[in-house]
Amino acid sequence: MKILDVLDIHHIKLDLESKSKESVIDELISILTEIPENKRSVIRKEVMEREAIKSTGIGHGIAIPHTETDSVEGIHVAFGLSKKGVDFLALDGEPVYLLILVVANKKLNLKYLSLLAHVARILSKEDIRNKLKSASSPENIIEILKEVD
Amino acid sequence: MNLYIFILEREEFLDDLLEAMIEAEIEGISIIDATGAKKVLAEDIPIFAGIIQAMQGDRGRHKIILGTSENNAIYELREILSDLAPELLDKGLRIYSFRVEQGI
Protein backbone atom coordinates (compact mmCIF):
# COMPACT_ATOMS: atom_id res chain seq x y z
CA MET A 1 0.00 0.00 0.00
CA LYS A 2 1.24 3.45 -0.90
CA ILE A 3 0.77 6.67 1.04
CA LEU A 4 -1.06 8.42 -1.78
CA ASP A 5 -3.68 5.67 -1.68
CA VAL A 6 -4.79 6.98 1.72
CA LEU A 7 -3.46 10.53 2.16
CA ASP A 8 -6.14 13.17 1.65
CA ILE A 9 -4.80 16.60 0.72
CA HIS A 10 -6.92 18.08 3.50
CA HIS A 11 -5.02 15.96 5.99
CA ILE A 12 -1.76 17.78 5.36
CA LYS A 13 -0.68 20.53 7.73
CA LEU A 14 2.49 22.46 6.99
CA ASP A 15 2.68 24.58 10.09
CA LEU A 16 2.44 22.34 13.13
CA GLU A 17 2.65 24.50 16.21
CA SER A 18 3.25 21.92 18.95
CA LYS A 19 6.70 21.38 20.37
CA SER A 20 6.20 18.26 22.48
CA LYS A 21 5.39 14.68 21.54
CA GLU A 22 2.01 14.53 23.26
CA SER A 23 0.77 17.84 21.94
CA VAL A 24 1.91 17.20 18.37
CA ILE A 25 0.14 13.82 18.38
CA ASP A 26 -3.00 15.65 19.53
CA GLU A 27 -2.53 18.16 16.75
CA LEU A 28 -2.14 15.42 14.14
CA ILE A 29 -5.19 13.54 15.38
CA SER A 30 -7.20 16.77 15.23
CA ILE A 31 -6.47 16.91 11.48
CA LEU A 32 -8.48 13.72 11.04
CA THR A 33 -11.76 15.54 11.33
CA GLU A 34 -13.76 12.60 9.96
CA ILE A 35 -13.07 10.69 13.18
CA PRO A 36 -15.62 11.49 15.91
CA GLU A 37 -14.33 13.34 18.97
CA ASN A 38 -15.00 10.46 21.40
CA LYS A 39 -12.97 8.07 19.25
CA ARG A 40 -10.07 10.48 18.92
CA SER A 41 -9.37 10.23 22.64
CA VAL A 42 -9.18 6.44 22.37
CA ILE A 43 -6.82 6.74 19.39
CA ARG A 44 -4.68 9.23 21.27
CA LYS A 45 -4.33 6.76 24.16
CA GLU A 46 -3.44 3.93 21.78
CA VAL A 47 -0.88 6.00 19.92
CA MET A 48 0.77 7.01 23.20
CA GLU A 49 0.81 3.37 24.36
CA ARG A 50 2.63 2.47 21.16
CA GLU A 51 5.07 5.33 21.74
CA ALA A 52 5.77 3.97 25.21
CA ILE A 53 7.09 0.72 23.68
CA LYS A 54 9.61 2.53 21.52
CA SER A 55 9.57 5.96 19.97
CA THR A 56 8.36 6.12 16.38
CA GLY A 57 10.76 9.00 15.94
CA ILE A 58 13.01 6.84 13.76
CA GLY A 59 15.72 9.41 13.16
CA HIS A 60 16.62 11.89 10.39
CA GLY A 61 13.86 14.21 11.62
CA ILE A 62 11.05 11.74 10.96
CA ALA A 63 8.32 10.34 13.19
CA ILE A 64 5.61 7.91 12.15
CA PRO A 65 3.25 7.59 15.13
CA HIS A 66 0.73 4.85 14.47
CA THR A 67 -1.86 2.53 15.89
CA GLU A 68 -4.13 -0.32 14.94
CA THR A 69 -7.53 0.20 16.44
CA ASP A 70 -11.16 -0.84 16.49
CA SER A 71 -12.14 2.83 16.68
CA VAL A 72 -12.01 3.55 12.95
CA GLU A 73 -12.90 1.91 9.68
CA GLY A 74 -10.24 1.91 7.00
CA ILE A 75 -6.88 3.65 7.16
CA HIS A 76 -6.45 7.32 8.05
CA VAL A 77 -3.27 9.30 7.55
CA ALA A 78 -2.30 12.79 8.70
CA PHE A 79 0.84 14.46 7.41
CA GLY A 80 2.43 17.25 9.40
CA LEU A 81 5.43 19.48 8.96
CA SER A 82 7.03 21.35 11.82
CA LYS A 83 9.32 24.21 10.88
CA LYS A 84 10.78 24.54 14.37
CA GLY A 85 11.07 20.85 15.16
CA VAL A 86 9.41 18.73 17.83
CA ASP A 87 11.04 17.09 20.81
CA PHE A 88 9.73 13.63 19.98
CA LEU A 89 12.29 11.61 21.95
CA ALA A 90 13.49 10.28 18.62
CA LEU A 91 15.90 7.37 18.50
CA ASP A 92 18.74 9.65 17.37
CA GLY A 93 17.85 12.34 19.93
CA GLU A 94 17.29 14.93 17.21
CA PRO A 95 14.16 17.07 16.74
CA VAL A 96 11.47 15.80 14.39
CA TYR A 97 10.26 17.85 11.42
CA LEU A 98 8.24 15.40 9.33
CA LEU A 99 5.40 13.55 11.05
CA ILE A 100 3.06 11.02 9.53
CA LEU A 101 0.27 9.66 11.71
CA VAL A 102 -1.22 6.34 10.61
CA VAL A 103 -4.43 5.05 12.18
CA ALA A 104 -5.78 1.78 10.81
CA ASN A 105 -8.52 -0.65 11.60
CA LYS A 106 -7.12 -3.87 13.10
CA LYS A 107 -8.56 -5.97 10.31
CA LEU A 108 -6.34 -4.18 7.80
CA ASN A 109 -3.11 -5.39 9.41
CA LEU A 110 -1.47 -6.44 6.14
CA LYS A 111 -2.09 -3.14 4.38
CA TYR A 112 -1.19 -1.22 7.54
CA LEU A 113 2.22 -2.89 7.80
CA SER A 114 2.77 -2.45 4.09
CA LEU A 115 2.02 1.27 4.42
CA LEU A 116 4.41 1.70 7.35
CA ALA A 117 7.17 -0.05 5.39
CA HIS A 118 6.44 2.12 2.34
CA VAL A 119 6.50 5.37 4.31
CA ALA A 120 9.73 4.38 6.09
CA ARG A 121 11.35 3.53 2.75
CA ILE A 122 10.46 6.72 0.91
CA LEU A 123 11.45 8.86 3.89
CA SER A 124 14.81 7.10 4.11
CA LYS A 125 15.84 9.12 1.04
CA GLU A 126 17.54 12.33 2.09
CA ASP A 127 16.56 14.25 -1.06
CA ILE A 128 12.88 13.42 -0.54
CA ARG A 129 13.06 14.45 3.12
CA ASN A 130 14.63 17.76 2.16
CA LYS A 131 12.04 18.43 -0.52
CA LEU A 132 9.19 17.63 1.87
CA LYS A 133 10.69 19.84 4.58
CA SER A 134 10.79 22.81 2.25
CA ALA A 135 7.37 22.19 0.68
CA SER A 136 5.27 25.31 0.26
CA SER A 137 1.76 23.85 0.10
CA PRO A 138 -0.20 20.61 0.56
CA GLU A 139 -0.34 20.34 -3.24
CA ASN A 140 3.44 20.52 -3.29
CA ILE A 141 3.64 17.67 -0.75
CA ILE A 142 1.41 15.54 -2.98
CA GLU A 143 3.58 16.31 -6.01
CA ILE A 144 6.74 15.31 -4.16
CA LEU A 145 5.17 12.07 -2.95
CA LYS A 146 4.01 11.28 -6.48
CA GLU A 147 7.66 11.26 -7.54
CA VAL A 148 8.38 8.29 -5.30
CA ASP A 149 5.01 6.66 -4.77
CA MET B 1 -2.75 -18.05 -3.10
CA ASN B 2 0.95 -17.73 -3.90
CA LEU B 3 3.75 -19.33 -1.92
CA TYR B 4 7.24 -17.85 -2.03
CA ILE B 5 10.52 -19.41 -1.06
CA PHE B 6 13.45 -17.06 -0.71
CA ILE B 7 17.00 -18.37 -0.43
CA LEU B 8 19.01 -15.53 1.08
CA GLU B 9 22.76 -16.11 1.01
CA ARG B 10 23.70 -12.56 2.00
CA GLU B 11 22.23 -12.46 5.47
CA GLU B 12 23.28 -8.84 5.95
CA PHE B 13 20.33 -7.98 3.69
CA LEU B 14 17.73 -9.80 5.79
CA ASP B 15 16.22 -6.58 7.19
CA ASP B 16 15.94 -5.05 3.71
CA LEU B 17 14.31 -8.18 2.33
CA LEU B 18 11.81 -8.37 5.17
CA GLU B 19 10.89 -4.69 4.79
CA ALA B 20 10.35 -5.22 1.08
CA MET B 21 8.22 -8.30 1.71
CA ILE B 22 6.04 -6.44 4.21
CA GLU B 23 5.59 -3.54 1.81
CA ALA B 24 4.67 -5.96 -0.98
CA GLU B 25 1.94 -7.35 1.30
CA ILE B 26 3.48 -10.79 1.68
CA GLU B 27 2.23 -12.36 4.89
CA GLY B 28 2.79 -15.39 7.08
CA ILE B 29 6.51 -14.79 6.86
CA SER B 30 8.76 -17.38 8.50
CA ILE B 31 12.55 -17.41 8.61
CA ILE B 32 14.53 -20.62 8.77
CA ASP B 33 18.24 -20.89 9.48
CA ALA B 34 19.65 -23.29 6.93
CA THR B 35 22.90 -25.05 6.21
CA GLY B 36 23.92 -26.06 2.70
CA ALA B 37 24.44 -29.76 2.14
CA LYS B 38 27.98 -29.12 0.85
CA LYS B 39 29.01 -27.69 4.21
CA VAL B 40 27.66 -30.70 6.08
CA LEU B 41 29.26 -33.12 3.67
CA ALA B 42 32.58 -31.30 3.83
CA GLU B 43 32.65 -31.13 7.61
CA ASP B 44 31.11 -34.46 8.60
CA ILE B 45 32.05 -36.99 5.92
CA PRO B 46 35.79 -37.26 5.38
CA ILE B 47 35.63 -38.37 1.76
CA PHE B 48 33.92 -35.12 0.87
CA ALA B 49 36.29 -32.87 2.82
CA GLY B 50 37.72 -31.57 -0.45
CA ILE B 51 34.40 -29.89 -1.25
CA ILE B 52 35.37 -27.12 1.14
CA GLN B 53 37.93 -25.91 -1.40
CA ALA B 54 35.20 -25.50 -3.98
CA MET B 55 33.09 -23.42 -1.60
CA GLN B 56 35.12 -20.26 -2.10
CA GLY B 57 33.36 -17.41 -0.33
CA ASP B 58 30.38 -19.60 0.43
CA ARG B 59 29.80 -19.74 4.17
CA GLY B 60 27.46 -22.64 3.71
CA ARG B 61 24.82 -20.96 5.80
CA HIS B 62 21.81 -19.03 4.61
CA LYS B 63 18.26 -18.06 5.47
CA ILE B 64 15.21 -19.65 3.92
CA ILE B 65 12.23 -17.33 4.11
CA LEU B 66 8.70 -18.47 3.42
CA GLY B 67 5.74 -16.24 2.75
CA THR B 68 2.36 -16.13 1.04
CA SER B 69 0.17 -13.59 -0.69
CA GLU B 70 -3.23 -13.57 -2.30
CA ASN B 71 -1.99 -11.80 -5.42
CA ASN B 72 1.29 -12.22 -7.23
CA ALA B 73 3.64 -9.93 -5.31
CA ILE B 74 6.87 -10.79 -7.12
CA TYR B 75 6.92 -7.84 -9.50
CA GLU B 76 6.19 -5.32 -6.78
CA LEU B 77 8.77 -6.98 -4.55
CA ARG B 78 11.42 -6.71 -7.26
CA GLU B 79 10.57 -3.05 -7.76
CA ILE B 80 10.89 -2.32 -4.05
CA LEU B 81 14.13 -4.28 -3.76
CA SER B 82 15.59 -2.50 -6.77
CA ASP B 83 15.19 0.69 -4.75
CA LEU B 84 16.02 -0.66 -1.29
CA ALA B 85 18.86 -3.10 -1.97
CA PRO B 86 19.59 -3.34 -5.71
CA GLU B 87 22.80 -5.31 -5.17
CA LEU B 88 20.74 -8.12 -3.69
CA LEU B 89 18.99 -8.63 -7.03
CA ASP B 90 22.38 -9.15 -8.67
CA LYS B 91 23.67 -11.78 -6.28
CA GLY B 92 22.79 -13.56 -3.08
CA LEU B 93 19.05 -14.03 -3.40
CA ARG B 94 17.00 -16.66 -5.20
CA ILE B 95 13.23 -16.41 -5.28
CA TYR B 96 10.84 -19.21 -6.15
CA SER B 97 7.12 -18.65 -6.40
CA PHE B 98 4.37 -21.23 -6.59
CA ARG B 99 0.67 -21.02 -7.16
CA VAL B 100 -1.08 -22.88 -4.35
CA GLU B 101 -4.52 -24.22 -5.18
CA GLN B 102 -5.65 -24.69 -1.60
CA GLY B 103 -4.49 -23.66 1.84
CA ILE B 104 -6.28 -24.72 5.01
Chai-1 contact restraints between the chains, C-beta under 6 A:
chainA,res_idxA,chainB,res_idxB,connection_type,confidence,min_distance_angstrom,max_distance_angstrom,comment,restraint_id
A,L110,B,E25,contact,1.0,0.0,6.0,A-B,restraint_1
A,L110,B,E27,contact,1.0,0.0,6.0,A-B,restraint_2
A,L113,B,I22,contact,1.0,0.0,6.0,A-B,restraint_3
A,S114,B,E23,contact,1.0,0.0,6.0,A-B,restraint_4
A,S114,B,E25,contact,1.0,0.0,6.0,A-B,restraint_5
A,A117,B,E19,contact,1.0,0.0,6.0,A-B,restraint_6
A,A117,B,I22,contact,1.0,0.0,6.0,A-B,restraint_7
A,A117,B,E23,contact,1.0,0.0,6.0,A-B,restraint_8
A,H118,B,E23,contact,1.0,0.0,6.0,A-B,restraint_9
